[in-house]
Amino acid sequence: MKENIIELLNYPFDSSMILRKRKAIRKELIKENLPFNLKFAVLGGSTTSELIKIIELFLLKNGFSVSFYESEYNKYYEDSIFENQDLLNFEPDLIYIHTTHHNISEYPSINDSKQDIEIIYKNEIRKFKSIWSSLKKYNCPIIQNNFDLPINRSLGSLDSCDPHGKTFFLNRLNIDFANEAQKNKSLHINDINYLSSMLGLKNWHDKNLWHSAKYAISFQAIPVLSNKIAGIILSILGRSKKCIVLDLDNTCWGGVIGDDGLNGIKLGNETAQGEAYKVFQSYIKELKQRGIILSVCSKNNHEIAKEAFTHSDSVLSFDDFTSFKANWEPKYSNIEKIASEINIGLDSLVFIDDNAMERNIVESQLPAVSVPNVGNNILDYIDHIENNNYFEILNLSSDDLSRNKFYSENVQRNKQKSSFDNYNDYLVSLNMKAEIKPFCNVYIDRITQLINKTNQFNLTTKRYKLNEIESISKDDTYISLYGKLEDKFGDNGLISVIIGEIVDKTCIIDTWLMSCRVIKRNMELAMFDMLIRECNLRKITKIIGVFKGTKKNNMVSTLFSDLGFSLVKEEVDKSIVWEYKIINSRSKQTLIKVN
């Protein structure tokens, strides 16, 4: 039953079935023990009751129970601008502003002058800027729709290029919304302009539903919109996937390389099928360029499979893959090895394979891995990847763009490690250098991203919003440290964070985490050493550490005892409290030179 329900919430969506089975889906999903609860405020410019119910399903599917605040019909402006005690008491984690072209206060009329149109436009953009500014008091991310287009145009094609046209007016607003989101890191645009185009305006709109019940979109469109909103939320919370695992034959090219040979596979512009595979490879290459890790899991001869990427029309090369498993072992076993080799969780992987039997085996053996039902038609593969929101992204950081380089360098480090009998000798050979300093503006985005994505080396798995990190960075009652690490193989980027709250002469460690890609390289010792230095400068005599165990962070369960902390107590919620009395000396030898 559960598998069927989950499949309903995967692309491609059967909107009528989702709406009809909504209560049964919800009943099944809330049976799960959901560790995360979200408080989600929906401020609607139209009726939102059904939308909220379907958003909940997509969030339940991804492990989040949700409490909702719903504004009264078309009260999004009032709830945003004026004092709203109910919303303040609700303390939202996220706010979604569901507006559409119906919520434009005033469109230009045919008789308006250019000056009149400019005034109308400035008033409209000013309205939304005042909303976003006012909502800052809630210290949470804001998701804002841009604008869909009306289905009818009295100016015809001229509507898109004449300042009097609604299309022209809305397109201009969409550009300014995008520009504002680039400046305001708490503002995230939900692109309903694209969603409505993808679905088709006739399917997006329902005139009867608008006039009878003030739904700005059709029932058919509600699951599509809900899925996208959930995708943005999951990205905000650091739940996007990190790695795509690809089958090869009939997935990256048409045909079987072992049988058809290099010149016999279908890849390139000579045939429609070959061109489709080339387009797919181009899309995968774009994912890599924006930071998604690429790997291969194929039942194949390694050398023959590797040779396929020398094809003159292959967009991907062998070097694009961080891990390459082409052998005759079970695919689920190879996927486990890929996750271990890259050092990421199985829940960070998406597996793409044209073979339904292989998909089913992997799905049954590795339930944490995402396995979309892509079918065996190359034309559908990209749609399944995109519309399941696996790799939804909020911004492009330099760390994202360098992620493949980081993990490829890690593979080289592991190869060198195998040549040493003594692990300390290996660490010395890396010539590690660290930069450990207080939070600064240039790294706030990356620090927030790391806090919200890191699960394995994370002592409390506490999450923070960007504006909260900005506030902590300026607050003298906190010690906030970031750590960057480089070695002879390359720069790992910003990979560790400590936040300590100062209470009297005590530093209480609120957050301590580190990227899995630098685990077991003594960076935690360097970070702790710097924390002690900061405490000494502030005449702090004691550090309190708390470990809150989860399914994923058992690897750091002994960190405090390893560092010399003394056990204090175990709380009712099973979190363990530790204490460290500071001595004016450095911590253990780190083998890392700290700048």
PLY file of the C-alpha trace (Angstrom):
ply
format ascii 1.0
element vertex 595
property float x
property float y
property float z
element edge 594
property int vertex1
property int vertex2
end_header
0.00 0.00 0.00
2.73 2.43 1.01
4.76 1.85 -2.16
1.72 2.58 -4.33
1.03 5.78 -2.43
4.60 6.99 -2.71
4.48 6.27 -6.41
1.42 8.54 -6.72
3.53 11.41 -5.41
6.31 10.78 -7.92
6.42 12.28 -11.41
4.48 11.89 -13.69
1.54 12.97 -11.52
-2.02 11.75 -11.87
-3.56 14.91 -10.45
-7.11 13.61 -10.29
-5.96 10.47 -8.46
-3.89 12.46 -5.95
-6.83 14.75 -5.21
-9.25 11.85 -4.97
-6.98 9.73 -2.75
-5.67 12.62 -0.66
-7.12 11.45 2.66
-5.97 7.87 2.19
-2.47 9.04 1.20
-2.24 11.26 4.24
-3.50 8.52 6.56
-0.84 6.15 5.29
2.02 8.67 5.44
1.33 9.93 8.98
1.80 6.37 10.24
5.49 7.00 9.85
7.49 8.31 12.80
8.37 11.72 11.39
11.29 13.39 13.22
10.88 16.85 11.68
8.07 19.34 12.12
7.67 22.48 10.04
5.57 25.53 10.74
4.56 26.80 7.33
2.61 30.03 6.75
0.69 30.36 3.48
-0.40 33.90 2.62
-2.73 33.59 -0.34
-3.99 36.00 -2.93
-6.59 33.39 -3.87
-8.17 30.30 -2.31
-5.44 28.01 -0.92
-7.26 25.28 1.04
-6.71 22.45 -1.48
-3.19 23.63 -2.24
-2.21 23.39 1.42
-3.59 19.85 1.68
-1.49 18.65 -1.26
1.67 20.50 -0.17
1.36 18.58 3.10
1.39 15.26 1.24
4.65 16.03 -0.57
6.30 17.13 2.67
5.02 14.09 4.57
6.48 11.91 1.82
9.88 13.50 2.49
9.73 13.03 6.26
8.27 16.32 7.47
5.09 16.78 9.44
3.65 20.26 8.95
1.63 22.80 10.88
-0.01 25.44 8.69
-1.03 29.04 9.11
-3.43 30.04 6.33
-4.36 33.65 5.70
-7.95 34.54 4.98
-8.85 34.84 1.31
-6.77 37.56 -0.40
-5.39 38.90 2.89
-1.74 38.26 2.00
-0.94 41.98 1.98
-2.62 42.77 5.28
-1.09 39.73 7.00
2.34 40.82 5.77
2.27 44.55 6.39
0.18 45.05 9.51
0.69 43.66 12.98
-0.60 40.10 13.07
-0.50 38.55 16.51
-1.70 35.17 15.28
1.14 34.92 12.78
3.65 36.16 15.34
2.49 33.52 17.82
2.69 30.87 15.10
6.45 31.62 14.65
6.71 30.29 11.09
9.75 28.42 9.82
8.83 29.40 6.25
6.39 31.78 4.59
4.88 31.22 1.16
3.16 34.07 -0.71
0.76 32.53 -3.21
0.00 35.36 -5.61
-0.76 35.21 -9.34
-1.58 37.66 -12.13
-5.03 38.04 -10.51
-3.36 39.93 -7.66
-1.96 42.81 -9.68
-3.41 45.96 -8.14
-3.61 47.85 -11.42
-2.67 47.13 -15.01
-1.92 49.89 -17.56
-4.90 50.92 -19.67
-4.79 51.72 -23.37
-5.04 55.46 -22.73
-2.22 55.64 -20.17
0.85 57.62 -21.06
4.36 56.23 -20.59
4.63 58.33 -17.45
1.34 56.91 -16.12
2.49 53.36 -16.86
5.74 53.96 -15.01
3.86 55.17 -11.94
1.57 52.13 -12.04
4.56 49.82 -12.36
6.52 51.44 -9.52
3.49 51.21 -7.24
3.18 47.48 -7.95
6.82 46.61 -7.36
6.82 48.84 -4.27
3.90 46.84 -2.88
5.80 43.57 -3.03
9.05 45.06 -1.75
7.17 46.40 1.26
5.74 42.91 1.85
9.16 41.29 1.79
10.63 43.99 3.99
7.87 43.70 6.56
8.17 39.91 6.72
11.83 40.14 7.76
10.65 40.34 11.37
9.82 36.62 11.21
13.46 35.71 10.50
12.58 32.95 8.08
12.85 32.19 4.34
10.15 33.60 2.08
8.91 31.75 -1.00
7.28 34.12 -3.48
5.50 33.22 -6.71
6.45 35.23 -9.72
3.63 35.78 -12.22
1.83 33.49 -14.61
0.23 34.98 -17.72
-3.50 35.45 -18.26
-4.98 33.13 -20.84
-6.54 35.95 -22.89
-4.79 38.96 -24.48
-6.83 41.83 -25.86
-3.74 43.14 -27.69
-2.90 39.79 -29.23
0.80 39.31 -29.97
1.41 43.02 -29.32
0.64 42.31 -25.65
4.19 41.03 -25.14
6.05 44.04 -26.53
3.84 47.10 -25.96
4.08 48.80 -22.51
0.26 48.80 -22.34
0.16 44.98 -22.54
-0.39 42.79 -19.50
2.22 40.33 -20.74
4.80 43.10 -21.05
3.91 44.37 -17.55
4.10 40.91 -15.94
7.35 39.97 -17.68
8.91 43.15 -16.40
7.77 42.34 -12.85
9.20 38.83 -13.14
12.61 40.21 -14.07
12.56 42.59 -11.10
11.47 39.77 -8.77
14.47 37.76 -9.97
16.81 40.71 -9.41
15.43 41.22 -5.91
15.96 37.54 -5.05
19.62 37.87 -6.03
20.02 40.65 -3.46
17.77 39.22 -0.73
19.10 35.81 0.30
15.95 35.05 2.31
13.71 35.48 -0.76
13.18 32.48 -3.04
11.19 32.74 -6.27
8.74 29.97 -7.16
8.67 30.18 -10.94
4.99 29.73 -11.81
5.68 31.56 -15.05
7.61 28.45 -16.10
5.26 25.95 -14.44
2.21 27.39 -16.18
4.03 27.32 -19.53
5.15 23.74 -19.01
1.64 22.60 -18.13
0.01 24.87 -20.72
-2.09 27.91 -19.84
-5.34 26.12 -20.74
-4.48 23.40 -18.22
-3.08 25.83 -15.64
-6.17 28.02 -15.55
-9.78 27.07 -14.86
-12.06 30.04 -15.50
-15.05 28.38 -13.89
-13.05 27.52 -10.76
-11.83 31.11 -10.51
-15.24 32.68 -10.80
-17.01 30.14 -8.58
-14.42 29.53 -5.84
-11.56 31.98 -6.47
-8.95 29.32 -7.16
-6.30 31.04 -9.29
-5.11 27.73 -10.74
-6.89 24.58 -11.85
-7.18 21.47 -9.70
-5.01 19.73 -12.29
-2.23 22.24 -11.59
-2.34 21.99 -7.79
-0.17 18.82 -7.45
2.37 20.26 -9.92
2.61 23.50 -7.96
2.62 21.69 -4.59
5.46 19.44 -5.69
7.57 22.41 -6.74
6.93 24.29 -3.49
7.94 21.17 -1.54
11.09 20.92 -3.67
12.09 24.48 -2.81
11.43 23.84 0.87
13.56 20.69 0.85
16.37 22.62 -0.83
16.12 25.36 1.81
16.39 22.64 4.47
19.44 21.09 2.80
17.69 17.94 1.60
18.59 18.07 -2.10
20.46 15.11 -3.58
24.21 15.27 -4.25
25.04 12.48 -6.70
23.50 10.87 -9.78
24.37 7.22 -10.50
24.02 6.27 -14.16
23.58 2.98 -15.92
25.29 2.98 -19.36
23.74 0.80 -22.09
20.45 2.33 -23.28
20.82 5.02 -20.63
23.85 7.07 -21.72
23.71 5.79 -25.30
21.48 3.59 -27.41
22.49 -0.04 -27.73
24.93 -2.30 -25.89
28.58 -1.26 -26.10
29.81 -4.84 -25.50
27.81 -6.17 -28.46
27.52 -3.23 -30.84
31.03 -1.82 -30.41
32.09 1.82 -30.28
30.83 2.62 -33.77
27.57 0.71 -33.35
26.06 2.51 -30.36
23.48 5.23 -31.03
24.92 8.58 -30.01
25.13 11.80 -32.01
23.14 13.89 -34.45
22.94 11.34 -37.28
19.74 9.77 -35.94
16.88 11.06 -33.80
17.59 8.45 -31.14
21.32 9.22 -31.09
20.59 12.92 -30.81
18.28 12.30 -27.83
21.05 10.44 -25.99
23.47 13.27 -26.74
20.98 15.78 -25.31
20.70 13.62 -22.18
24.47 13.54 -21.80
24.58 17.32 -22.22
22.03 17.70 -19.43
24.07 15.42 -17.14
27.18 17.45 -17.97
25.33 20.63 -16.92
24.43 18.98 -13.61
28.10 18.22 -13.07
29.10 21.79 -13.88
26.75 23.11 -11.18
28.13 20.70 -8.58
26.29 17.38 -8.86
28.60 14.37 -8.49
28.51 11.90 -11.38
29.06 8.16 -11.02
28.49 5.01 -13.07
26.98 1.69 -12.03
26.75 -0.70 -14.98
26.90 -4.42 -15.64
29.67 -4.25 -18.18
33.32 -4.89 -18.86
35.21 -1.97 -17.31
37.57 -1.27 -20.21
34.85 -1.61 -22.86
32.52 0.67 -20.90
35.29 3.21 -20.43
36.04 3.16 -24.17
32.47 4.27 -24.97
33.28 7.73 -23.61
35.89 8.16 -26.35
33.07 8.20 -28.92
33.39 11.31 -31.10
29.86 12.46 -30.11
30.09 11.68 -26.41
29.57 14.84 -24.34
30.66 13.05 -21.19
34.19 11.78 -20.69
35.50 9.12 -18.33
37.09 11.84 -16.20
33.67 13.39 -15.52
32.86 10.52 -13.15
34.03 10.55 -9.56
33.26 6.85 -9.21
33.03 4.33 -12.08
31.72 0.82 -11.35
31.44 -1.28 -14.50
31.54 -4.96 -13.57
29.23 -7.96 -13.10
28.45 -7.55 -9.40
24.89 -6.72 -8.25
24.14 -3.08 -8.85
22.96 -2.45 -5.30
26.34 -3.70 -4.05
28.17 -1.34 -6.42
25.97 1.58 -5.38
26.87 0.94 -1.73
30.54 1.02 -2.73
30.01 4.27 -4.66
28.49 5.93 -1.59
31.34 4.65 0.58
34.01 5.69 -1.91
32.63 9.21 -2.30
31.81 9.27 1.43
28.19 10.41 1.21
24.95 8.92 2.49
22.84 6.60 0.34
20.00 9.10 0.65
22.09 11.55 -1.38
22.03 9.28 -4.46
19.69 9.15 -7.46
19.91 6.02 -9.64
18.97 6.19 -13.35
18.54 2.91 -15.25
16.40 1.93 -18.24
15.98 -1.61 -16.90
12.86 -1.98 -14.72
14.15 -5.14 -13.01
17.42 -3.45 -11.99
15.48 -0.44 -10.69
13.25 -2.69 -8.61
16.18 -4.62 -7.13
18.04 -1.46 -6.14
14.87 0.09 -4.73
14.15 -3.00 -2.61
17.72 -3.45 -1.37
18.59 0.23 -0.88
15.36 2.08 0.06
17.30 5.24 0.93
18.41 5.63 -2.71
16.02 7.56 -4.98
15.08 5.42 -7.99
12.72 7.22 -10.38
10.61 5.06 -12.65
12.15 6.55 -15.80
10.92 3.78 -18.12
13.04 2.91 -21.14
12.42 5.93 -23.40
15.39 8.30 -23.44
13.02 11.21 -24.12
11.57 10.86 -20.61
14.72 10.63 -18.50
15.36 14.34 -17.98
11.72 15.01 -17.11
11.85 12.46 -14.29
15.05 13.97 -12.90
13.77 17.54 -13.01
10.18 17.06 -11.95
11.05 14.97 -8.91
13.10 17.96 -7.65
16.12 15.83 -6.78
18.64 18.57 -7.48
16.61 21.71 -6.69
19.04 24.52 -5.94
18.67 27.94 -4.30
21.89 29.57 -5.44
25.21 28.75 -7.07
28.04 29.01 -4.55
31.71 28.61 -5.38
31.69 25.51 -3.19
28.89 23.98 -5.31
30.83 24.65 -8.50
33.94 23.00 -7.02
32.22 19.99 -5.44
33.25 17.49 -8.11
36.83 18.67 -7.85
36.71 18.18 -4.05
35.46 14.61 -4.31
37.79 13.67 -7.18
40.73 14.89 -5.11
39.47 12.76 -2.24
39.71 9.70 -4.46
43.37 10.59 -5.06
43.92 10.99 -1.32
42.44 7.55 -0.68
44.71 6.02 -3.30
47.75 7.56 -1.62
46.53 6.43 1.82
46.67 2.80 0.71
50.44 3.14 0.11
51.15 3.97 3.80
51.43 1.46 6.62
51.10 4.17 9.26
48.07 6.47 9.13
49.89 9.38 10.82
52.59 9.22 8.18
49.87 9.50 5.56
48.40 12.58 7.27
51.85 14.20 7.48
52.35 13.53 3.76
49.24 15.59 2.92
50.88 18.84 4.12
47.54 20.07 5.47
46.88 23.75 6.08
43.74 25.16 7.69
42.12 28.55 7.90
40.02 28.80 11.08
38.45 32.18 11.76
35.26 33.84 13.07
32.26 33.95 10.73
32.47 36.65 8.06
29.98 37.93 5.49
31.69 36.36 2.50
31.06 32.83 3.86
27.61 33.25 5.45
25.82 31.50 2.56
28.19 28.51 2.62
28.08 28.27 6.44
24.27 28.18 6.36
24.29 25.61 3.57
26.75 23.37 5.45
24.74 23.58 8.69
21.54 22.56 6.94
23.05 19.73 4.87
25.45 18.00 7.25
24.14 14.97 9.13
26.96 12.49 9.83
29.55 14.62 11.66
27.00 16.83 13.40
26.67 16.71 17.17
23.21 18.25 17.47
21.90 18.47 13.83
20.43 21.85 14.76
19.43 23.88 11.68
19.73 27.62 11.12
18.29 30.14 8.69
20.60 32.48 6.83
19.50 35.58 8.74
20.05 33.75 12.04
23.64 32.97 11.04
24.10 36.61 10.04
22.86 37.63 13.50
25.13 35.15 15.31
28.16 36.36 13.36
27.64 39.86 14.80
26.77 38.79 18.36
29.56 38.94 20.97
27.74 36.42 23.14
28.70 33.72 20.62
31.97 32.19 19.50
31.44 31.35 15.82
34.21 29.64 13.87
34.48 28.33 10.32
37.21 26.02 9.08
38.73 25.61 5.61
41.24 22.89 4.79
43.67 22.43 1.93
46.47 19.98 1.23
48.80 18.99 -1.56
45.92 17.58 -3.60
43.82 20.74 -3.48
41.48 22.99 -1.51
38.56 21.29 0.28
36.79 24.61 0.81
34.83 25.57 3.91
34.14 22.28 5.66
33.61 22.83 9.40
31.57 25.06 11.72
31.44 25.61 15.48
28.91 27.85 17.22
29.33 28.32 20.97
27.08 30.43 23.18
28.78 32.23 26.07
26.91 32.12 29.38
28.88 33.61 32.29
32.31 31.92 32.11
31.03 28.95 30.14
30.95 28.24 26.40
28.01 26.00 25.48
28.58 24.30 22.12
25.35 24.85 20.23
26.52 23.48 16.86
29.58 21.54 15.77
29.74 19.90 12.38
32.11 18.93 9.60
31.74 17.84 6.00
32.13 14.11 5.48
34.77 14.72 2.82
37.43 15.60 5.44
36.53 13.11 8.15
39.50 11.35 9.83
41.99 14.06 8.93
42.21 15.63 12.41
40.34 18.78 11.38
38.10 18.38 14.45
41.23 18.67 16.62
42.29 21.86 14.87
38.80 23.32 15.31
38.73 22.39 18.99
42.18 23.87 19.48
40.99 27.17 18.04
37.86 27.07 20.20
40.06 26.72 23.29
42.16 29.70 22.15
39.03 31.83 21.74
37.80 30.75 25.17
41.14 31.67 26.72
40.99 35.12 25.13
37.54 35.65 26.70
38.62 34.13 30.06
36.12 31.31 29.70
36.91 28.43 32.05
34.54 25.71 30.93
33.06 24.24 27.74
29.77 22.35 27.71
29.09 19.99 24.83
25.86 18.19 23.97
25.48 15.12 21.77
21.99 14.46 20.39
22.02 11.10 18.66
20.23 10.52 15.36
20.16 7.64 12.88
23.06 9.23 10.99
25.48 10.82 13.47
26.62 7.83 15.51
30.15 8.34 14.16
30.59 11.33 16.54
28.99 9.75 19.59
32.40 9.44 21.31
33.88 12.76 20.13
33.59 14.57 23.45
35.05 11.69 25.45
37.88 11.38 22.90
38.65 15.08 23.42
38.85 14.70 27.20
35.38 15.88 28.20
33.78 14.46 31.36
30.28 13.02 31.27
27.77 15.18 33.16
24.33 13.67 32.55
21.87 12.22 30.09
18.79 14.37 29.49
15.20 13.15 29.24
15.38 13.50 25.42
18.43 11.14 25.53
20.87 13.93 24.62
24.17 13.54 26.52
25.83 16.50 28.25
29.62 16.72 28.55
31.97 19.16 30.33
35.53 20.28 29.59
37.58 22.38 32.05
39.91 24.60 30.08
43.62 24.57 30.78
45.81 27.22 29.17
47.34 24.78 26.77
46.67 23.51 23.29
44.63 20.42 22.56
46.05 17.28 20.90
48.59 17.47 18.08
46.60 18.03 14.90
49.20 17.57 12.11
47.55 20.60 10.52
49.17 24.00 10.16
46.58 26.64 11.07
46.69 30.13 9.58
0 1
1 2
2 3
3 4
4 5
5 6
6 7
7 8
8 9
9 10
10 11
11 12
12 13
13 14
14 15
15 16
16 17
17 18
18 19
19 20
20 21
21 22
22 23
23 24
24 25
25 26
26 27
27 28
28 29
29 30
30 31
31 32
32 33
33 34
34 35
35 36
36 37
37 38
38 39
39 40
40 41
41 42
42 43
43 44
44 45
45 46
46 47
47 48
48 49
49 50
50 51
51 52
52 53
53 54
54 55
55 56
56 57
57 58
58 59
59 60
60 61
61 62
62 63
63 64
64 65
65 66
66 67
67 68
68 69
69 70
70 71
71 72
72 73
73 74
74 75
75 76
76 77
77 78
78 79
79 80
80 81
81 82
82 83
83 84
84 85
85 86
86 87
87 88
88 89
89 90
90 91
91 92
92 93
93 94
94 95
95 96
96 97
97 98
98 99
99 100
100 101
101 102
102 103
103 104
104 105
105 106
106 107
107 108
108 109
109 110
110 111
111 112
112 113
113 114
114 115
115 116
116 117
117 118
118 119
119 120
120 121
121 122
122 123
123 124
124 125
125 126
126 127
127 128
128 129
129 130
130 131
131 132
132 133
133 134
134 135
135 136
136 137
137 138
138 139
139 140
140 141
141 142
142 143
143 144
144 145
145 146
146 147
147 148
148 149
149 150
150 151
151 152
152 153
153 154
154 155
155 156
156 157
157 158
158 159
159 160
160 161
161 162
162 163
163 164
164 165
165 166
166 167
167 168
168 169
169 170
170 171
171 172
172 173
173 174
174 175
175 176
176 177
177 178
178 179
179 180
180 181
181 182
182 183
183 184
184 185
185 186
186 187
187 188
188 189
189 190
190 191
191 192
192 193
193 194
194 195
195 196
196 197
197 198
198 199
199 200
200 201
201 202
202 203
203 204
204 205
205 206
206 207
207 208
208 209
209 210
210 211
211 212
212 213
213 214
214 215
215 216
216 217
217 218
218 219
219 220
220 221
221 222
222 223
223 224
224 225
225 226
226 227
227 228
228 229
229 230
230 231
231 232
232 233
233 234
234 235
235 236
236 237
237 238
238 239
239 240
240 241
241 242
242 243
243 244
244 245
245 246
246 247
247 248
248 249
249 250
250 251
251 252
252 253
253 254
254 255
255 256
256 257
257 258
258 259
259 260
260 261
261 262
262 263
263 264
264 265
265 266
266 267
267 268
268 269
269 270
270 271
271 272
272 273
273 274
274 275
275 276
276 277
277 278
278 279
279 280
280 281
281 282
282 283
283 284
284 285
285 286
286 287
287 288
288 289
289 290
290 291
291 292
292 293
293 294
294 295
295 296
296 297
297 298
298 299
299 300
300 301
301 302
302 303
303 304
304 305
305 306
306 307
307 308
308 309
309 310
310 311
311 312
312 313
313 314
314 315
315 316
316 317
317 318
318 319
319 320
320 321
321 322
322 323
323 324
324 325
325 326
326 327
327 328
328 329
329 330
330 331
331 332
332 333
333 334
334 335
335 336
336 337
337 338
338 339
339 340
340 341
341 342
342 343
343 344
344 345
345 346
346 347
347 348
348 349
349 350
350 351
351 352
352 353
353 354
354 355
355 356
356 357
357 358
358 359
359 360
360 361
361 362
362 363
363 364
364 365
365 366
366 367
367 368
368 369
369 370
370 371
371 372
372 373
373 374
374 375
375 376
376 377
377 378
378 379
379 380
380 381
381 382
382 383
383 384
384 385
385 386
386 387
387 388
388 389
389 390
390 391
391 392
392 393
393 394
394 395
395 396
396 397
397 398
398 399
399 400
400 401
401 402
402 403
403 404
404 405
405 406
406 407
407 408
408 409
409 410
410 411
411 412
412 413
413 414
414 415
415 416
416 417
417 418
418 419
419 420
420 421
421 422
422 423
423 424
424 425
425 426
426 427
427 428
428 429
429 430
430 431
431 432
432 433
433 434
434 435
435 436
436 437
437 438
438 439
439 440
440 441
441 442
442 443
443 444
444 445
445 446
446 447
447 448
448 449
449 450
450 451
451 452
452 453
453 454
454 455
455 456
456 457
457 458
458 459
459 460
460 461
461 462
462 463
463 464
464 465
465 466
466 467
467 468
468 469
469 470
470 471
471 472
472 473
473 474
474 475
475 476
476 477
477 478
478 479
479 480
480 481
481 482
482 483
483 484
484 485
485 486
486 487
487 488
488 489
489 490
490 491
491 492
492 493
493 494
494 495
495 496
496 497
497 498
498 499
499 500
500 501
501 502
502 503
503 504
504 505
505 506
506 507
507 508
508 509
509 510
510 511
511 512
512 513
513 514
514 515
515 516
516 517
517 518
518 519
519 520
520 521
521 522
522 523
523 524
524 525
525 526
526 527
527 528
528 529
529 530
530 531
531 532
532 533
533 534
534 535
535 536
536 537
537 538
538 539
539 540
540 541
541 542
542 543
543 544
544 545
545 546
546 547
547 548
548 549
549 550
550 551
551 552
552 553
553 554
554 555
555 556
556 557
557 558
558 559
559 560
560 561
561 562
562 563
563 564
564 565
565 566
566 567
567 568
568 569
569 570
570 571
571 572
572 573
573 574
574 575
575 576
576 577
577 578
578 579
579 580
580 581
581 582
582 583
583 584
584 585
585 586
586 587
587 588
588 589
589 590
590 591
591 592
592 593
593 594
